[in-house]
């Protein structure tokens, strides 16, 4: 019987062992083998990261994964559901990836920076944000913040976070970065960015420093247009590039390129995301970055020069030195981009080599980070998620308090006997913590308008303020600043609670009592109320210098 079985084994030609992502080989050599074995359509798919319309993956995105071997997917604020939905989506998408011939898993990404930018909401932890970390200046708090966010992302199968944002707070008029920055100081931003990177790494989540070379010194938002920054190479060498140098030296795995033009550095008006001088030249050759480079969303207006099709943009982005191309929507543009990459690579040998090099960078990152005991699992348990992460709540309160900053204290602390305040706020959550400490407090809410203020609302605020014994004004935006200015006659009974960025306090030097808490989480409002009542003395310091910012004249 045994001899018969042996004979059958000899006669039957068993297929050779198939090349597989999970082979026990070193990342570099295995990535080369995979690239050499992939078809052009597979290579073009592997360098794309796409979004899908709704929390539940549709047939279109599942087909991208299983039929084309897509490289990655992205959860934005508009297609991320509850944590359980995200976990189920991640599991379903990764299951589809394991039905492809090489079983290459997806990079599953989101923007969970903490603070202002938190794309997956629900029960996920709301931290006070990067600027609060800069105000406390404690690397441990940056590490622990990222460790908590990373633990929650891990539960949901998200293996890549587009964070930390190491853009510097260089321009007071910057409304797209602002509180997403750690600091105006490049060394402080670098130290906190490194700690944040290590916190994500501890949970197997890939950190992505952004937005290279730096989105801090502009008042424009690249979602709607192309910001142009006229800083020189010498300037950014000692400023914007410092955090990148520090993170690269620490072994950072990924960098996101921004849609910002640096004509004095690149010699042209192209966004950095499309500029070979800034990616291949500055980032790769000069800074020595060997990891994966990914674009910011190429659907953003700042990434699309006038007259360029999405197919042209994606090809130019790849030629510039990016390895992965992020494209949010629409589905027709995603397909157009892929078709363009495939068609170009099939007729242009030089472009094909660039495509292969990009795919290799993507695969090396995956092979290093998505295998082994630390890797974010592909098989998840959406009904048993540990979200929020263990010990998140007390830590968030503590780190919020450590970042809180006393900007002006001439009339603080307040004694309850001096009268109940009127709380004027765009956030309903700001009222209860004040009421708990000052019985009889009342509230007046105004609309969250980022840039504008309504004359009728301003008049109503002034009328209520005149009759109140004390005032708490919650300031978040330039629009809110318009209302605050009208309260100058009542400065002796006014305290300002600044959230997000306190940069607007520079415009109202007459304010005699002001506390900055940076976040809009419940803990931020609790800490602010505690500071008003004298329960705590805020220990933080402003992570920028007012004197470096010109008056905005709003």
N, C-alpha and C positions, 0 to 999 in steps of 0.2 A: 504493500500500500504506500509506504514511504517513498519507494523508488518511483512509483507512478506519479506522485505529487511533484517529485523533483523534476521528472521529465516534462510534466506540464508547465512548470515554471520556466524551463529552458525554452520550450516551444512557443509559449505565449510571450509576445513582445510587450512587456509592460511599458507604459509611457515614462519617459524620463521625468525626474523630479522637476516640477514647475517652479519657476522663479517666483518668489513670494516675499512680500514686505516683512513678514515675521521670521524670515530666515535668520539664523544666529550668525550674522556677519557684521563687520564694522560698517558704520553709516556711510563713509565715503565710497568704498568699493561697491557696496550694495547699491547705492544711489546711481553709480555709473552703470552698473548692470541693468538696473531698471530703466534708466533713460535710453540705453542702447536697444532695449527690447520693446519700447513703447512705440506706437504709431504716432504719426504727426497729429491726428485728432486727439489722441490721448495726451500728448505733450501739451497741446494748446489748452486742454481742459484742466490739466494739473496746475497751470499757472493762473487760473481764474478763481476768484472768491466771489460768490454771488449771494444775493439775498432772495427771499421769496415773499409773496404778498401777505400771508396771514400766519398766525401762530402754528397752524397745522400745515406741515409741508404738503404742497400740492403735487399732482402728478408730474408737472413740469420740472420741478426741482429734483424729485426722486429719479426722473429719467436722466437728468443731467448727471446725477451721481452714478447710477447703475450702468447706464448705456455709454457714458462718455468718460467716466472716471474723473469727476470734478475734483479740483484741489481743495476747495474750502467753501464754507457758508458763513453768513454773518447775521446776527440778531441786531436789528436796529430798534429804536424806541417804538416804531410803528409796526413791527412784525414779531416782537417778543411778547409772548403771553405771560401767564402766571409761571412761577418757577416749575410747577408740575408739568405745564404744557411745554415749557422749554426743554425740560428733561426728557419728555416723551419724544419731542421733535428730534433732539440730539440722538436719542437711541434709535429712532427709525431711520434717520439719515446715515448713521454709522453702520447700521445693519445692511443698508443698501450698498455702502462702500465695500463691505466684506463679501459681496456677491460679484465683484469685479474680478478680472482675471489675475491681478496682482495683489488684491486685497489691501490696497493702500487706504488708510483711514483719512478722514477729512480733518483739516484745520477748522475748528468750530470757534468762531470769534464773536466778541461783542465789545462795547465800550462801557466798562464798569469801573470808571475812574474813582468813584466816590464823590460825595458832595453834589455839585451841580449836574454832573453828567453820570447818569445811572440808567442805562437802557433797559435792563431787566428789573422790573419793580416788584410789586406784590409784597411778599414778606422778606425780601432781601434787605440787608442792613443799609441804612442811610447814615453815612458818615459825614462829618463837617466839611470835608474836602481838603484839597491840597494846600490852599492858602492858609487854612487853619493849622495844618502841619508845619508850614513855614513860620507861622507866628509862634508856635511852641519850640520849633527848631530841634525836636528830639527824633533822631533816627529810629529809635525803638517804636515810636508812635507810627511812623511811616511804614515800618516793617510789619507791625501788628495790624494796621489798617489793611494792607495788601494781603496779609495772611488770612484775615477774616473774609475779605472779598473773594480771595482765591479759593478758600474752602467752600464757599457757596457756589462759585462757578463750577468747581469740581463735581459737586453734587448734581449739577444740571448738565454735565457732560460738555461744558465749555472749556476748551483746552488752550485758548489764546485770548488774552485781554489787550485791547489797544490802550495801554497805559504802561508806564506813567507818562503824563504830559510834562515834558521838561522844557516847555516854552517859558521864557523869562518874562516877568512882569515889567517890561521895558517901557510900555506906552500906556499912559493912564486912560486914554480913550479907547483902549482895546476892549470891545464888548463880547468877543467870541472866545477869548481865553480868560482874562481876568482871574476869577477865583479858581480856575483850573491850574494856575501856575503855583509852584511852590514858593517862589521868591523872585525878587528882582536881582538877587545876588547869584551869580553863576555857580560858585562853589557850594553854597547852601542848597541850590536846586540839584546839583550833582550828587551831593551826599544823601539828600532825602530821596532822590530818584534811585540811587543804588540800593538803599534800604528797602524801598518799595519793590524793586526788581527781585530782591532776595525773598521778600515776603510772598510774592506770587510763585516764585520758584519752589518754595517749600511745599506748595500744594500741587506741583506738577503743571502749573499754568504758565504758558509762555508769555513773558512780558514783551511789550512793543513800545519803544521810546518814540515819541512824536512831538511836533510835526517838523521834521528835518527840512531845512537847516534851522528853523525857528519861526514861530508865528506870533511872537510877542510884541514886536515893534511895529505894529500897524493898527490903524483904527478900522480897517475893512475886514469883512467876513468872506472867506473864500468859498462859502456855500453859494453866495450870490454874485461874486465878481472876483477878479484876480487882484489881490493886494500886491503892490509894488514897494519893496523896501530898498532904499538907496544906501544901505550900509556897505562899507568896504570890507574886503577880506580881512584886513588887520583888525577892524572893529569886531567882527564876529569871531575871530580867532580867540580874542580875550573875553568873549561874552557868550554868544549863543552856542558855540561849539564846545564849550567847556564841559557841560553835563554829558554830551555825547562821548567825548574823549574818556571821561571817567567810566561811563557805563560800558563802552567798548573794551576797555582794559579789564573790566570785571567779567567779560564773557557774554555780554548781551546777545540774545539770539535773533532779534528782529528789530528793524527800524521802519517807521512809516514816513514816507515823504509827503510834504505838504504842497498845496497848490498856492505857492507864494513865489513871486519873481524877485530875484536878487541880481539885477542887471550889472551892478558894479563888480559882482563876483563872477558871474557866469559869462558876461559879455553879450547877453541877449535878454529878451523880454519874456522868455518862456517860463512857465511855472517850474519850480524845482522838480516836481514830479515828472516833468517831461524833458529835463535838462541833463544831457550826458556830462556836462562840465561839473554839475553839482552832485550827481550820483556816482557815475563811474570815476570821475576825477576827484572830487572833494571827499566824498564818503568812502569810496572803495580804496582809491590809491593813496590819498593823503592821510586819511584817518585810519586806514587799515582795517575797515570793517569787513569781516568775512561771512557774516550771517545772512539772513534773508531780508530783502528789502521789499516792502509792500507799499503800494500807493494808497493815499486817502481815496475816498470814493470818487471814481472818475465820472460819475453822473453830476458832480458839483460843477457849478458854472466856472469856477476858477481853473478847472482842469481842461476846459474846452475852448481853445482859441477860435475866434470867429471863422466860420466856414469849414471847420474840421468836423468830419463825421466821427462817430464813436469808434468805428473801425480804425480810422487814422490815429485817433488818440491812444487807443490801446497798443497799437504797433509802435508808436513813438515812445510810449511809456516803457515798453519792453526794451527797445533799442537804447533808451537812456540809461538802462542799468537796473530797473526794477525787476524783481523776480516773480512777484505775484501782483495781479491787477484786481483791485476791488471795484465791483460794479453793482450798485444797489438795484437799479431798475431802469427802464421797464424790460419785460421779457424779450421784446423784439430787439432791443439794443444789446442785450446779453448775447443773443444768437448772432447778431450782426458782428459783434466783436470777435466771437469765436470763429465764425466763418472767415473773417478777415485774417486772423492769425493763421488758420489752417492754409488758406489760399496762398498767403505770402510765403509761408515756410516751405510749401510744396514747390515753389518756383524760384526761391531765392536761397541758395545754400548758406550764405553768410547769416541771413536772418534765422535759418534753421539752427545754426550753431548757437546763436544767441538764445533761442528758445530752449535748446537743450541745456545750456548753462543755467538758465533761470529755473528750469524744472529740477535740475540737480540741487540747486540751493534749497528749493522747497522740500525736496525729498530728504536731504541731509538733516534739515531741521526736524522733519517728522520722525525720521529714524532715531534721532537723538532724544527727542522729547516725548514721543507717543508710544514708546516701548519701555518695558521694565516696570518695576514695582511702584515707582513714583508717578508714572503716567496717569493722566485722567482716564478712568475706565470707559470702555465703549458700551458695556452692559450696565444699565442704570436701574434705579428703583424709584420711579416718579412718585409713587404713593407713600414713600418713606423718606422724604427729604429732610435732612438736618439743616433747615433754613428757617430762621436766622441761625448763623453759626454759634456754636457754644461760646458763652461768655462775651458775646458781642455787645449786649446791652450795657453792662457796667463799663466796659472799655470805651464805648462811644461817648458815654457821659464824661468819663475821666479825660479823654483826649480833647473833647470839646471844651471842657473847663480849662485845660492846660493851654489851649490856643487863644482863649478869650483875652481881649486886649482893652485896657482902659485908655482910651484916646484923650478924653478930657474928664476931669473929676472935680471941678470947682464946686459943684453943688451936690456931690455924692458923698456918702450914701443917703438915701431918703429914709425918713422915719414915718411909719404908718400914720402917726397922729397928725402929720402935716396936711392930710387930705387925700382923698381917693383920686387917682389919675384917670384921664381919658387916654385910652390906647388907640392910636391912629395907625392902621396897619393894612398891608395888602395880604397878609397871611392870618387866617383865622386862628391858627395854632399859637399865635403870640399872646393871646389875651388871657387864657386860663392861668398860666404861671404868674402873671402879674396880679390877677384877681386873688390868687391863693395867698399872696403876701400883702396885698393892699385891699382889704375888704371894701366893697362899694365901688370898685373900679368899673368903668364903662368902656365900651368899644365903639369905634367908628371904622369901618373897612372902606378902603379905596381900591379901585381896580388896578391890577398889575399891568401897567402900560410901560414897556421898557423905555421908550424914548419920550413920549408925550405926557402932558398933564392937561386936564380939562379945567377951563376957567370956572365952570359952575361947581365942580367938585372942590376946587381950591377955595372958592368963596364959602362953601358949606363947612369946610375944615376950619377956616378962620373963625366962622361964627360959633362953632362948637368950642373951639380953643379959647375964645374970649371968656366963656362962662365957666371953664374948667379950672379947678384949683391947681392941678398939675397935668403935664402932658408927657406921654411916651410916644415918640414917633419912630416907626420901624422903616428904615431906609434901605432900599435894595437896588435901585436903578436911577438913571438920569431922570426918568419921568417922576419918580418919587422926590427927587431933589427939587423939582419945580414946586411941589407942595410944601416941602420943608422950608424953602426960602421965605414963603409967606408967613412963617411963624416966628420970624426974627423979633417982632415986638414982644413975644412971650418967652424970650430966651431964659429968663430967670426961673421959670417954672417948667422948663422943657428938658427932657433927657432923650437922646437919640440912641436907638439900638440899630447898629449897622449890621446887615447880613450880606452874604456874598462878598463883594469887595468894599472896603471902607475908603476907597480912593476918593469918593464923592464928598467926604467930610472936609477935604481940602478947600472945597468951594464955599464952606460955611464956617469960617474961622470964629464967628461969634458964638457958636454952640459951646456951652459951658459944661455940659455933661454928655459923654458919648462912650458907648461900649461897642466894640466890634466882636462878633461871634462867628462870622464867615459862613456858616451853614444855615440851612433852613429846616434842619431836622428838629424834632421835638426837644431834644436835649439842648440845642442852641438857645431856644427861647427860655428854657428853664434856667440855664446858666445865666442868661442876660438878666432875668428877673431876680435871681439870687444876688447878682452883683449890684443891682439897683438898691436892694434892701440891705446891702452890707454883709450878707452871709458869706461872701467870698470876695477876695481881692484878685481880679483877673491878672494872671502872671505873664500873659503873652506880650509880644512886641510886634509892631507893624513890620511885615516882611518886605517893606519898601520904604523909601524916603519921600515924603511929600515934596521936599525941596527939589527933587529931580524931575517933578512933573509940572509942566506949565499949567496955569489956570485954564479951564475949558470955557469959561465965560457963559455957561448955560444959565 
